[in-house]
Amino acid sequence: MSKRFVLMLCALGLVVGLGEAWAEEKAEPSTDIKKIQGVWNVWSREVAGEKMPDEVAREVHVTIKDNTFMVKRGDEVIQAGTFKLDFAKKPIWMDADVTEGELKGGKLIGILEQNGDDMRICYCLEGKARPTEFKSKAGTSHTMNVYKRVKK
């Protein structure tokens, strides 16, 4: 076998190996969405720097299934829609389209962080300026929610 042919096979193997590694890398973020699936209670909520009383916030829960969300207070649907996550960004970027309830037709842009049974999301109610930190400040339309996973 010629050296040229051997080198070509090695190069081909490297390209195929790198291609497979790249494909695996690109596929990995889709598995991360599984970590946020389920039902989450709102534990605390702050809008434009104003903290909502915990007992009021905790009446609300969010169900996440695949790339959809539904926010309820008891049996009442407050809001529902679809979302996309960008795991390449740190913190994770979230873009949501509201299809039902309050803010129907609106867009929410925000950041998300999840660790085990705790999650926090900070988003802009107007869909204009993505928060850069997990804080809700007066004079903004940023909302900061802290969630606890509902145990089955």
SULTAUR-V132024 format. One record per residue. N is the residue number from 1. RES is the residue in one small letter. SS is DSSP state (helix for helix, strand for strand, loop for the rest). PHI is phi in whole degrees, -180 to 180 (none if undefined). OMEGA is omega in whole degrees, 0 to 359 (none if undefined). Layout:
# SULTAUR-V132024
n=N res=RES ss=SS phi=PHI omega=OMEGA
n=N res=RES ss=SS phi=PHI omega=OMEGA
This chain:
# SULTAUR-V132024
n=1 res=m ss=loop phi=none omega=183
n=2 res=s ss=loop phi=-75 omega=178
n=3 res=k ss=helix phi=-62 omega=181
n=4 res=r ss=helix phi=-61 omega=180
n=5 res=f ss=helix phi=-66 omega=179
n=6 res=v ss=helix phi=-63 omega=178
n=7 res=l ss=helix phi=-62 omega=179
n=8 res=m ss=helix phi=-64 omega=178
n=9 res=l ss=helix phi=-63 omega=178
n=10 res=c ss=helix phi=-63 omega=179
n=11 res=a ss=helix phi=-63 omega=179
n=12 res=l ss=helix phi=-62 omega=178
n=13 res=g ss=helix phi=-61 omega=179
n=14 res=l ss=helix phi=-64 omega=180
n=15 res=v ss=helix phi=-63 omega=179
n=16 res=v ss=helix phi=-63 omega=179
n=17 res=g ss=helix phi=-62 omega=178
n=18 res=l ss=helix phi=-66 omega=179
n=19 res=g ss=helix phi=-62 omega=178
n=20 res=e ss=helix phi=-66 omega=178
n=21 res=a ss=helix phi=-63 omega=179
n=22 res=w ss=helix phi=-64 omega=179
n=23 res=a ss=helix phi=-63 omega=178
n=24 res=e ss=helix phi=-64 omega=179
n=25 res=e ss=helix phi=-61 omega=182
n=26 res=k ss=helix phi=-68 omega=182
n=27 res=a ss=helix phi=-79 omega=186
n=28 res=e ss=helix phi=-56 omega=183
n=29 res=p ss=helix phi=-57 omega=181
n=30 res=s ss=helix phi=-63 omega=179
n=31 res=t ss=helix phi=-76 omega=180
n=32 res=d ss=helix phi=-67 omega=181
n=33 res=i ss=helix phi=-63 omega=179
n=34 res=k ss=helix phi=-62 omega=183
n=35 res=k ss=helix phi=-68 omega=182
n=36 res=i ss=helix phi=-105 omega=180
n=37 res=q ss=loop phi=-67 omega=176
n=38 res=g ss=strand phi=122 omega=183
n=39 res=v ss=strand phi=-108 omega=182
n=40 res=w ss=strand phi=-127 omega=172
n=41 res=n ss=strand phi=-87 omega=172
n=42 res=v ss=strand phi=-72 omega=182
n=43 res=w ss=strand phi=-97 omega=174
n=44 res=s ss=strand phi=-152 omega=184
n=45 res=r ss=strand phi=-148 omega=177
n=46 res=e ss=strand phi=-135 omega=180
n=47 res=v ss=strand phi=-124 omega=180
n=48 res=a ss=loop phi=50 omega=178
n=49 res=g ss=loop phi=84 omega=180
n=50 res=e ss=strand phi=-99 omega=180
n=51 res=k ss=strand phi=-79 omega=175
n=52 res=m ss=loop phi=-81 omega=177
n=53 res=p ss=loop phi=-55 omega=183
n=54 res=d ss=helix phi=-55 omega=182
n=55 res=e ss=helix phi=-64 omega=177
n=56 res=v ss=helix phi=-76 omega=180
n=57 res=a ss=helix phi=-60 omega=186
n=58 res=r ss=loop phi=-76 omega=173
n=59 res=e ss=loop phi=-78 omega=186
n=60 res=v ss=strand phi=-103 omega=174
n=61 res=h ss=strand phi=-136 omega=181
n=62 res=v ss=strand phi=-122 omega=175
n=63 res=t ss=strand phi=-109 omega=178
n=64 res=i ss=strand phi=-114 omega=178
n=65 res=k ss=strand phi=-135 omega=185
n=66 res=d ss=loop phi=56 omega=179
n=67 res=n ss=loop phi=-113 omega=178
n=68 res=t ss=strand phi=-119 omega=176
n=69 res=f ss=strand phi=-136 omega=175
n=70 res=m ss=strand phi=-139 omega=180
n=71 res=v ss=strand phi=-105 omega=182
n=72 res=k ss=strand phi=-132 omega=167
n=73 res=r ss=strand phi=-118 omega=189
n=74 res=g ss=loop phi=64 omega=178
n=75 res=d ss=loop phi=-96 omega=182
n=76 res=e ss=strand phi=-82 omega=176
n=77 res=v ss=strand phi=-80 omega=179
n=78 res=i ss=strand phi=-88 omega=185
n=79 res=q ss=strand phi=-165 omega=176
n=80 res=a ss=strand phi=-151 omega=179
n=81 res=g ss=strand phi=174 omega=180
n=82 res=t ss=strand phi=-122 omega=180
n=83 res=f ss=strand phi=-147 omega=173
n=84 res=k ss=strand phi=-129 omega=177
n=85 res=l ss=strand phi=-119 omega=176
n=86 res=d ss=strand phi=-113 omega=183
n=87 res=f ss=loop phi=-75 omega=178
n=88 res=a ss=loop phi=-73 omega=180
n=89 res=k ss=loop phi=-90 omega=177
n=90 res=k ss=loop phi=-125 omega=354
n=91 res=p ss=loop phi=-64 omega=182
n=92 res=i ss=strand phi=-59 omega=177
n=93 res=w ss=strand phi=-89 omega=177
n=94 res=m ss=strand phi=-125 omega=173
n=95 res=d ss=strand phi=-124 omega=183
n=96 res=a ss=strand phi=-125 omega=173
n=97 res=d ss=strand phi=-110 omega=181
n=98 res=v ss=strand phi=-87 omega=184
n=99 res=t ss=strand phi=-110 omega=184
n=100 res=e ss=strand phi=-152 omega=174
n=101 res=g ss=strand phi=80 omega=180
n=102 res=e ss=loop phi=-55 omega=180
n=103 res=l ss=loop phi=67 omega=179
n=104 res=k ss=loop phi=-52 omega=182
n=105 res=g ss=loop phi=88 omega=181
n=106 res=g ss=loop phi=-89 omega=178
n=107 res=k ss=strand phi=-124 omega=176
n=108 res=l ss=strand phi=-114 omega=175
n=109 res=i ss=strand phi=-122 omega=184
n=110 res=g ss=strand phi=-163 omega=178
n=111 res=i ss=strand phi=-129 omega=186
n=112 res=l ss=strand phi=-137 omega=174
n=113 res=e ss=strand phi=-141 omega=180
n=114 res=q ss=strand phi=-131 omega=179
n=115 res=n ss=strand phi=-141 omega=182
n=116 res=g ss=loop phi=62 omega=182
n=117 res=d ss=loop phi=-95 omega=178
n=118 res=d ss=strand phi=-118 omega=178
n=119 res=m ss=strand phi=-147 omega=173
n=120 res=r ss=strand phi=-136 omega=180
n=121 res=i ss=strand phi=-135 omega=174
n=122 res=c ss=strand phi=-119 omega=184
n=123 res=y ss=strand phi=-142 omega=179
n=124 res=c ss=strand phi=-98 omega=181
n=125 res=l ss=loop phi=-65 omega=182
n=126 res=e ss=loop phi=-92 omega=180
n=127 res=g ss=loop phi=68 omega=185
n=128 res=k ss=loop phi=-103 omega=186
n=129 res=a ss=loop phi=-123 omega=180
n=130 res=r ss=loop phi=-65 omega=176
n=131 res=p ss=loop phi=-61 omega=178
n=132 res=t ss=loop phi=-110 omega=178
n=133 res=e ss=loop phi=-144 omega=182
n=134 res=f ss=loop phi=-86 omega=179
n=135 res=k ss=loop phi=-146 omega=174
n=136 res=s ss=loop phi=-113 omega=185
n=137 res=k ss=loop phi=-111 omega=175
n=138 res=a ss=loop phi=-59 omega=179
n=139 res=g ss=loop phi=87 omega=176
n=140 res=t ss=loop phi=-118 omega=172
n=141 res=s ss=loop phi=-104 omega=180
n=142 res=h ss=strand phi=-81 omega=178
n=143 res=t ss=strand phi=-117 omega=179
n=144 res=m ss=strand phi=-116 omega=178
n=145 res=n ss=strand phi=-116 omega=172
n=146 res=v ss=strand phi=-112 omega=184
n=147 res=y ss=strand phi=-122 omega=172
n=148 res=k ss=strand phi=-122 omega=180
n=149 res=r ss=strand phi=-67 omega=176
n=150 res=v ss=loop phi=-80 omega=179
n=151 res=k ss=loop phi=-77 omega=180
n=152 res=k ss=loop phi=-83 omega=none
